[in-house]
Amino acid sequence: MADSKCAPERLELATRDKLQGRQIAEESTLSDHKQEEAFRVIDRRPFTAEGELRKEVVEEQEREAKREAAKIPAAPPEAVKAAAPAPAVETPKRAPAFENLVRMLGSNAAMVLGAYADPRTGQPAIDPEAARELIDMLDALHEKTKGNLAPEEDNLLLDLLGKLKMTYLEINQAVAAETAKAKAKARS
């Protein structure tokens, strides 16, 4: 009789021990799983927060220039004349949708750089962070489409990027000067 009373208690203890063992095993696998899901974020934007080119970008541009110079050895003029003309490479056709995309991104970047006034306030909207993101998008678009653009599209993209980058630098320098002036005034 005493054995029949102990049996339910032993069963309950055994069940409790099994559940605790499972819970510990599940917790350890969850923490291991969370560690595996970790990821890294790498900032690949060409500009620093101050609006200057990053050192890595400048170094990469110098390396590319050296590689290009090494690829094109100085050939004697006779060899150039004797070389057979290269077969004509088919130039890509213009795509109005691509040009519209570039113009739209450029207009948005110009808008956040203060080129257009906000219709509600009448004041120019200046958001350097948004401008940097839009310029980086155009830069990425240029890099990814290199060699696949019609000459007009490539010129449009390069011209727009050049103007936007110069405007961004000017705006960023003006904002930094205003901030420094405001800090100096606050200290006085």
C-alpha positions as CSV (number, residue, x, y, z in Angstrom):
1,M,0.0,0.0,0.0
2,A,2.8,2.4,0.9
3,D,4.3,1.6,-2.5
4,S,1.1,2.7,-4.3
5,K,1.2,6.1,-2.5
6,C,4.9,6.6,-3.4
7,A,4.4,5.8,-7.0
8,P,2.5,8.9,-7.9
9,E,5.0,11.1,-6.0
10,R,7.9,9.4,-7.9
11,L,6.1,9.9,-11.2
12,E,5.5,13.5,-10.4
13,L,9.2,14.0,-9.4
14,A,10.4,12.3,-12.6
15,T,8.0,14.3,-14.8
16,R,9.2,17.6,-13.1
17,D,12.9,16.7,-13.6
18,K,12.2,15.9,-17.3
19,L,10.4,19.2,-17.8
20,Q,13.2,21.2,-16.1
21,G,15.8,19.3,-18.3
22,R,13.9,20.2,-21.4
23,Q,13.6,23.8,-20.4
24,I,17.3,24.2,-19.8
25,A,18.1,22.5,-23.1
26,E,15.7,24.8,-24.9
27,E,17.2,27.9,-23.3
28,S,20.7,26.9,-24.3
29,T,19.7,26.3,-27.9
30,L,17.9,29.6,-28.0
31,S,20.9,31.5,-26.8
32,D,23.2,29.6,-29.3
33,H,20.7,30.5,-32.0
34,K,20.7,34.2,-31.1
35,Q,24.5,34.3,-31.3
36,E,24.4,32.8,-34.8
37,E,22.0,35.5,-36.0
38,A,24.4,38.4,-35.2
39,F,25.4,40.6,-38.2
40,R,27.8,43.4,-39.0
41,V,27.0,46.8,-40.4
42,I,29.6,48.3,-42.6
43,D,29.4,52.0,-43.6
44,R,30.3,52.2,-47.3
45,R,29.2,55.7,-47.9
46,P,31.9,57.8,-49.6
47,F,31.4,60.8,-47.3
48,T,32.1,61.3,-43.6
49,A,29.6,63.1,-41.4
50,E,31.4,66.3,-42.0
51,G,30.9,66.0,-45.8
52,E,34.5,65.1,-46.7
53,L,35.6,62.1,-48.7
54,R,36.7,59.1,-46.5
55,K,40.3,58.1,-46.6
56,E,39.4,54.7,-47.9
57,V,37.6,56.2,-50.9
58,V,40.5,58.5,-51.8
59,E,43.0,55.6,-51.5
60,E,40.7,53.4,-53.7
61,Q,40.5,56.1,-56.3
62,E,44.3,56.4,-56.4
63,R,44.7,52.6,-56.7
64,E,42.2,52.5,-59.6
65,A,44.1,55.3,-61.3
66,K,47.3,53.4,-61.0
67,R,45.7,50.2,-62.3
68,E,44.3,52.1,-65.3
69,A,47.7,53.6,-66.0
70,A,49.4,50.2,-65.8
71,K,46.8,48.7,-68.1
72,I,47.6,51.2,-70.9
73,P,51.3,50.9,-71.7
74,A,52.8,53.6,-73.8
75,A,52.8,52.1,-77.3
76,P,55.0,53.5,-80.1
77,P,52.9,55.4,-82.7
78,E,53.7,52.9,-85.5
79,A,52.2,50.1,-83.4
80,V,49.0,52.1,-82.9
81,K,48.7,52.7,-86.6
82,A,49.5,49.1,-87.5
83,A,46.9,47.7,-85.0
84,A,43.7,46.6,-86.6
85,P,40.7,48.7,-85.7
86,A,38.7,47.1,-83.0
87,P,35.3,45.8,-84.0
88,A,32.5,48.2,-83.3
89,V,30.9,47.7,-79.9
90,E,27.2,48.1,-79.9
91,T,26.3,51.2,-77.8
92,P,23.4,50.8,-75.5
93,K,20.2,52.7,-76.5
94,R,18.8,55.5,-74.4
95,A,16.0,54.6,-72.0
96,P,13.7,57.4,-71.1
97,A,12.7,55.6,-67.9
98,F,16.3,55.5,-66.7
99,E,16.7,59.2,-67.4
100,N,13.5,60.0,-65.5
101,L,14.7,57.9,-62.5
102,V,18.0,59.8,-62.5
103,R,16.2,63.2,-62.7
104,M,13.8,62.2,-60.0
105,L,16.6,61.2,-57.6
106,G,18.5,64.4,-58.5
107,S,15.5,66.6,-58.0
108,N,14.8,65.0,-54.6
109,A,18.5,65.5,-53.6
110,A,18.4,69.2,-54.8
111,M,15.2,69.7,-52.8
112,V,16.7,68.5,-49.5
113,L,19.8,70.7,-50.3
114,G,17.6,73.8,-50.3
115,A,17.1,74.3,-54.0
116,Y,13.3,74.5,-53.7
117,A,11.3,76.2,-51.0
118,D,8.8,74.2,-48.9
119,P,5.3,75.1,-50.2
120,R,3.9,75.3,-46.6
121,T,6.6,77.5,-45.0
122,G,8.2,79.2,-48.0
123,Q,11.6,78.3,-46.6
124,P,14.1,76.0,-48.2
125,A,14.3,72.6,-46.7
126,I,17.8,71.5,-45.8
127,D,18.4,67.9,-44.8
128,P,22.1,66.9,-45.3
129,E,21.5,63.3,-44.2
130,A,18.7,62.8,-46.8
131,A,20.8,64.5,-49.4
132,R,23.8,62.2,-48.7
133,E,21.6,59.1,-49.0
134,L,20.2,60.2,-52.4
135,I,23.7,61.1,-53.7
136,D,24.9,57.7,-52.5
137,M,22.0,56.1,-54.4
138,L,23.0,57.9,-57.5
139,D,26.6,56.9,-57.0
140,A,25.6,53.2,-56.6
141,L,23.4,53.5,-59.7
142,H,26.4,54.9,-61.6
143,E,28.7,52.1,-60.4
144,K,26.3,49.3,-61.1
145,T,25.4,50.5,-64.6
146,K,28.9,51.3,-65.7
147,G,29.4,50.2,-69.3
148,N,25.7,49.6,-69.9
149,L,24.6,53.2,-70.4
150,A,24.2,55.2,-73.5
151,P,26.7,58.1,-73.6
152,E,24.0,60.7,-73.0
153,E,22.8,58.8,-69.9
154,D,26.3,58.5,-68.6
155,N,26.9,62.2,-69.1
156,L,23.6,63.1,-67.4
157,L,24.4,60.9,-64.4
158,L,28.0,62.2,-64.1
159,D,27.0,65.8,-64.5
160,L,24.2,65.5,-62.0
161,L,26.4,63.7,-59.5
162,G,29.1,66.4,-59.8
163,K,26.7,69.2,-59.2
164,L,25.0,67.5,-56.3
165,K,28.3,66.6,-54.6
166,M,29.6,70.2,-54.9
167,T,26.3,71.6,-53.5
168,Y,26.3,69.1,-50.7
169,L,29.8,70.1,-49.7
170,E,29.0,73.8,-49.8
171,I,25.8,73.2,-47.7
172,N,27.5,71.0,-45.2
173,Q,30.3,73.5,-44.7
174,A,27.8,76.3,-44.2
175,V,25.9,74.2,-41.7
176,A,29.1,73.4,-39.9
177,A,30.1,77.1,-39.8
178,E,26.7,78.1,-38.4
179,T,26.9,75.4,-35.8
180,A,30.4,76.6,-34.7
181,K,29.2,80.2,-34.7
182,A,26.2,79.2,-32.5
183,K,28.5,77.3,-30.1
184,A,30.9,80.2,-29.8
185,K,28.0,82.6,-29.2
186,A,26.6,80.3,-26.5
187,R,30.0,80.2,-24.7
188,S,30.2,83.9,-24.6
